[in-house]
Amino acid sequence: MSSEVSTGSDRRPTKEELDAMSPEQLARLAGELDEVEVVHNTPAFPIPGTRAEKRAERSVALWFVISAISMIAFVVAFIAWPWEYVNVGEPGHALYNLYTPVIGFTFGFSVLSIGIAVIQMVKKLFPEETSVQQRHDGPSTDVDRATFLAQVADAGKGTTIGRRKLIIRSAGLAAAVAGIGTGVVALGGIIRNPWAEGDNAPLWHTGWRPENGETVYLRTDTGILSEIARVRPEDMEPGAMMTVFPYRESERGNEEELLHAQRASDAPVMLIRLRPGTEVTKRPGQENFNYGDFYAWSKVCTHLGCPTSLYQAQDNRILCPCHQSQFLATQDAEPVFGPAARPLPQLPITVNEEGFFVARSDFVEPVGPAFWERPKTT
């Protein structure tokens, strides 16, 4: 069989002829069938192995390596950089303040370096080619589909990338590290095992849990950490809402513990005083969790954990501003609108002999959004 195949408008190669053709012949046939005319094609380096070619290759590889190093720095910073909040003026605030810029810069610079490497590779190493193609409507033929991969492979040969091992290896390194870095973003939040402490795992309890028999008061934030403002019933008007945090007398004067009590994600509670005479439907088993017209619910939305910071006294609705979930205070904070599917957990409260609100116990169910091990509650 002849090595040349006619491709006139009335002549299409058969399946046997296609099988007998070399990749170069298939690539040339693909161009002819697509009515592509190569007007100009000049290799970037007609003579392989010159110093200029090697410099260009090293330049491209350098940017791939820089990308890999930057992504490694991102992974290290994402895991090891101090990320917990530190107040202004306290030791460690500067490092905390740099956390977001550092991980943003290292990740962004890694992606930018890959882009620079690809641009340089195309500009410095790819041949200069000018082609003209006639455009036609309609689906591709069987021959077009059979020759497409051969055309792509031939284009790869023309760019000389196949023989540039340094660029292939450095690009592979950059791509692999970039994939690892992207995976760290997705999986970084579950590196720590939340169940390591068994029954004392942090998802099972909050800062409202009594410890060593010590009373847990409801405290409001005045903006001054050392100022302890415990809440009394007479501090609130009917229809009012107040955000409160757990407080123990053993924490007085201890700024670290006071800060932790206010910053814990599951600590904020909204204390609501309903208007007198409001009828309330209570959840079975939680009939005595309130104190008169006072009810305390977690501020952590059961949808995605946003703060349910708004309360409409006119219709007794608790609102989450993030995704517009609404909970009805007169129906045990059941969701009545929006994506939230579970009621807000209620904190059992009472008033002690001093006249201050105190927590009778911790929440009887986990606070916040669902997780796999969360038991089903009504």
C-alpha positions in Angstrom: 0.0 0.0 0.0 1.3 3.4 -0.9 2.4 5.6 2.0 0.6 8.6 0.5 -3.2 8.8 0.7 -5.3 10.9 -1.5 -7.6 13.3 0.3 -9.5 15.0 -2.4 -13.0 16.1 -1.8 -14.4 12.9 -3.3 -11.9 10.6 -1.6 -11.8 9.7 2.1 -9.4 7.1 3.4 -10.8 3.8 4.5 -10.4 2.3 8.0 -7.7 0.0 6.7 -5.8 2.9 5.2 -6.1 4.9 8.5 -4.7 1.9 10.5 -1.7 1.7 8.1 -0.8 5.4 8.4 2.0 6.7 10.7 1.2 9.3 13.4 2.9 11.9 11.2 0.7 11.0 8.2 -2.4 11.0 10.4 -1.5 14.5 11.7 -0.9 15.8 8.1 -4.2 14.2 7.0 -6.0 15.9 9.9 -4.8 19.3 8.7 -5.9 18.5 5.1 -9.3 17.3 6.2 -9.8 20.4 8.4 -8.7 22.5 5.4 -5.8 23.9 7.5 -3.0 25.5 5.5 0.2 26.1 7.4 1.5 29.3 5.9 4.5 29.7 8.2 6.2 27.5 10.8 9.6 28.3 12.2 11.1 26.4 15.2 12.1 28.6 18.1 15.5 27.0 18.0 16.3 25.4 14.6 19.5 24.0 16.0 18.7 21.9 19.2 20.9 22.1 22.2 22.2 25.6 21.9 23.1 27.7 25.0 20.2 30.1 24.3 17.8 27.1 24.2 19.0 25.8 27.5 18.8 29.2 29.1 15.2 29.5 27.9 14.4 26.0 29.2 16.0 26.7 32.6 14.0 30.0 32.8 10.7 28.1 32.4 11.7 25.4 34.8 12.7 28.0 37.4 9.2 29.4 37.5 7.7 25.9 37.9 10.1 25.3 40.8 9.3 28.7 42.4 5.6 27.8 42.1 6.2 24.5 44.0 8.3 26.2 46.7 5.6 28.9 47.2 2.9 26.2 47.5 4.9 24.3 50.0 5.3 27.6 52.0 1.5 28.0 51.8 0.9 24.5 53.2 3.3 25.1 56.1 1.8 28.5 56.9 -1.8 27.2 56.6 -1.0 24.5 59.2 1.6 26.0 61.5 1.2 29.8 61.4 -0.5 31.2 64.6 -4.1 31.8 63.5 -5.9 32.2 66.8 -7.0 35.8 67.6 -4.6 37.9 69.7 -5.8 41.3 70.9 -4.0 44.5 69.7 -1.0 45.3 71.9 -0.6 41.7 73.2 2.4 39.5 72.3 1.8 37.6 69.1 -0.7 40.1 67.6 1.7 40.9 64.7 2.0 37.2 63.7 -1.8 36.7 64.0 -2.4 39.8 61.9 -0.1 38.4 59.1 -1.8 35.0 58.9 -4.3 35.8 56.1 -1.8 37.9 54.1 0.8 35.1 54.3 -1.4 32.3 53.1 -3.0 34.5 50.5 0.3 35.7 49.1 2.0 32.3 49.0 -1.0 30.6 47.4 -1.5 33.4 44.9 2.2 33.6 44.0 2.3 29.9 43.4 -0.6 30.1 40.9 0.9 33.2 39.3 4.3 31.4 38.9 2.6 28.6 37.0 1.0 31.1 34.7 4.3 32.9 34.1 6.0 29.6 33.4 3.4 28.6 30.8 3.5 32.0 29.1 7.3 31.9 28.9 7.2 28.3 27.6 4.9 29.3 24.8 6.8 32.5 23.9 10.3 31.1 24.1 10.1 27.4 23.1 7.0 27.0 20.9 7.5 27.4 17.1 6.2 30.5 15.4 3.3 29.2 13.2 0.7 30.9 11.0 -2.2 28.7 9.8 -5.3 29.4 7.9 -8.4 27.3 8.3 -11.8 27.3 6.5 -14.7 27.1 8.9 -17.7 24.8 8.2 -20.9 24.0 10.2 -21.9 20.6 11.2 -20.6 17.6 13.3 -17.2 16.0 12.9 -16.9 12.9 10.7 -15.5 9.6 11.8 -12.3 10.4 10.0 -12.0 13.8 11.9 -12.4 12.0 15.2 -9.9 9.4 14.3 -7.2 11.9 13.3 -7.8 14.4 16.1 -5.6 12.7 18.7 -2.8 12.2 16.1 -3.0 15.9 15.3 -2.7 16.8 19.0 0.3 14.5 19.4 2.0 15.9 16.4 1.5 19.4 17.7 3.1 18.3 20.9 6.1 17.1 18.9 6.3 20.4 17.1 6.5 22.3 20.4 9.5 20.1 21.4 8.1 19.8 24.9 8.4 16.0 24.8 12.2 16.1 24.8 12.5 18.8 27.5 12.7 16.6 30.5 13.6 19.5 32.9 10.4 21.4 32.1 8.2 18.3 32.3 9.6 17.4 35.7 9.4 20.9 37.1 5.9 21.3 35.7 4.9 18.0 37.2 6.4 19.1 40.6 4.5 22.4 40.5 1.3 20.7 39.5 1.6 18.0 42.2 2.4 20.5 45.0 -0.4 22.8 43.8 -2.8 19.8 44.0 -1.6 19.1 47.6 -2.0 22.7 48.5 -5.5 22.9 47.2 -6.3 19.7 49.1 -5.0 21.2 52.3 -7.4 24.1 51.9 -10.3 21.6 51.7 -9.1 19.2 54.3 -7.2 21.5 56.7 -10.2 21.9 58.9 -10.3 18.2 59.7 -6.6 17.6 60.4 -7.4 17.6 64.2 -9.5 14.8 65.6 -12.5 16.3 67.4 -13.3 13.0 69.1 -9.9 12.5 70.6 -11.3 13.2 74.1 -14.1 10.7 73.9 -17.1 11.9 76.0 -15.3 15.1 76.6 -15.0 15.9 72.9 -15.6 19.6 72.3 -18.6 19.0 70.0 -20.5 17.3 72.9 -20.2 20.2 75.4 -19.7 23.9 75.6 -18.4 26.5 78.1 -21.8 26.4 79.9 -21.1 23.0 81.4 -20.7 23.3 85.2 -17.4 22.0 86.4 -16.4 21.1 90.0 -19.8 22.3 91.2 -19.1 25.9 90.3 -22.0 28.2 89.3 -22.0 29.4 85.7 -23.5 32.9 85.5 -25.0 34.7 82.5 -22.7 37.6 81.8 -23.1 40.4 79.2 -20.2 42.0 77.4 -19.7 45.7 78.3 -16.6 46.1 76.2 -14.3 46.2 79.2 -13.0 42.7 79.8 -12.4 43.2 83.5 -15.9 44.6 84.1 -18.1 41.7 85.2 -21.7 42.4 84.4 -23.9 39.5 85.5 -27.5 39.6 84.4 -30.6 40.0 86.6 -34.3 39.7 85.5 -34.9 43.4 86.1 -32.1 44.3 83.6 -34.4 43.5 80.6 -37.7 45.0 79.4 -40.4 42.7 77.9 -39.6 42.0 74.3 -35.9 42.6 74.7 -32.9 40.4 73.7 -29.5 40.3 75.2 -26.3 38.4 74.2 -24.7 36.6 77.2 -21.7 34.5 77.8 -20.7 32.0 80.5 -18.9 33.3 83.5 -17.5 31.6 86.7 -16.2 33.5 89.7 -12.9 31.6 89.4 -12.3 33.5 86.2 -12.5 36.9 87.8 -9.2 38.7 87.1 -8.0 36.0 84.7 -8.0 37.7 81.3 -7.1 34.6 79.4 -10.1 32.6 80.7 -12.4 35.6 80.3 -11.4 36.0 76.7 -11.8 32.3 76.0 -15.3 32.3 77.4 -16.3 35.2 75.0 -14.4 33.9 71.9 -15.5 30.3 72.0 -17.7 29.7 68.9 -20.3 27.8 70.8 -20.5 30.2 73.8 -22.8 33.1 72.7 -26.4 32.7 73.9 -29.4 35.0 73.2 -31.4 35.7 76.3 -34.9 36.8 75.3 -37.7 38.1 77.5 -41.1 37.5 75.9 -43.9 39.8 76.5 -46.2 38.9 79.4 -49.0 36.5 78.4 -47.2 35.1 75.3 -48.3 31.5 74.7 -45.3 29.2 74.2 -45.1 25.7 72.9 -42.3 23.9 74.7 -40.3 20.9 73.6 -41.0 17.6 75.5 -38.5 17.2 78.3 -37.5 20.9 78.2 -40.7 22.3 79.9 -38.7 23.8 82.8 -35.7 25.2 80.8 -37.0 28.8 80.9 -37.4 31.1 83.8 -40.8 32.8 83.6 -40.8 34.9 80.4 -37.1 34.5 80.0 -35.7 32.0 77.5 -32.1 31.3 76.5 -31.2 29.9 73.1 -27.8 29.3 71.4 -26.9 32.1 68.9 -25.2 29.6 66.6 -27.5 29.0 63.6 -28.2 25.3 63.0 -27.7 25.8 59.3 -24.1 26.9 58.8 -23.2 28.4 62.2 -23.8 32.1 61.6 -24.9 34.2 64.6 -28.7 34.6 64.9 -28.3 38.1 66.1 -31.7 39.6 65.3 -35.0 39.3 67.2 -38.4 40.7 66.2 -40.5 41.2 69.3 -43.6 41.9 67.2 -43.8 38.4 65.8 -41.3 36.6 68.2 -39.0 35.6 65.3 -35.3 35.0 65.7 -33.5 35.8 62.5 -30.2 34.7 61.0 -28.8 37.4 58.7 -26.5 35.1 56.7 -29.1 32.9 54.9 -32.4 34.3 56.2 -33.3 31.4 58.4 -36.1 32.3 60.9 -36.9 30.6 64.2 -40.1 31.1 66.1 -39.4 31.8 69.8 -43.0 30.8 70.8 -42.5 27.3 69.3 -39.2 26.3 71.0 -37.1 28.2 68.4 -38.3 25.9 65.6 -37.2 26.9 62.1 -40.1 28.4 60.2 -38.3 29.8 57.2 -35.0 29.4 55.4 -32.5 26.6 55.0 -32.1 25.7 58.8 -33.7 22.3 59.5 -33.3 22.1 63.3 -34.4 24.3 66.2 -31.9 26.3 68.2 -30.7 24.4 71.3 -32.1 25.8 74.5 -30.0 26.5 77.6 -31.6 25.6 80.9 -31.6 28.7 83.1 -32.8 29.9 86.5 -32.2 32.7 89.0 -30.1 31.9 92.1 -30.5 33.3 95.6 -28.4 36.3 94.7 -30.9 37.3 92.0 -28.6 36.5 89.0 -29.3 34.4 86.1 -27.4 31.1 86.1 -27.2 28.0 83.8 -28.7 25.0 85.4 -26.7 22.7 83.1 -25.0 22.6 79.7 -27.1 22.3 76.5 -28.7 18.9 76.2 -27.8 18.6 72.5 -24.9 19.7 70.4 -24.7 23.4 69.4 -24.5 24.5 65.8 -24.8 22.7 62.4 -25.1 19.0 62.0 -22.2 16.5 61.9 -22.2 12.8 61.1 -22.0 11.6 64.8 -24.7 14.0 66.0 -27.6 12.1 67.6 -31.1 12.6 66.2 -33.3 14.9 68.3 -36.9 15.8 68.0 
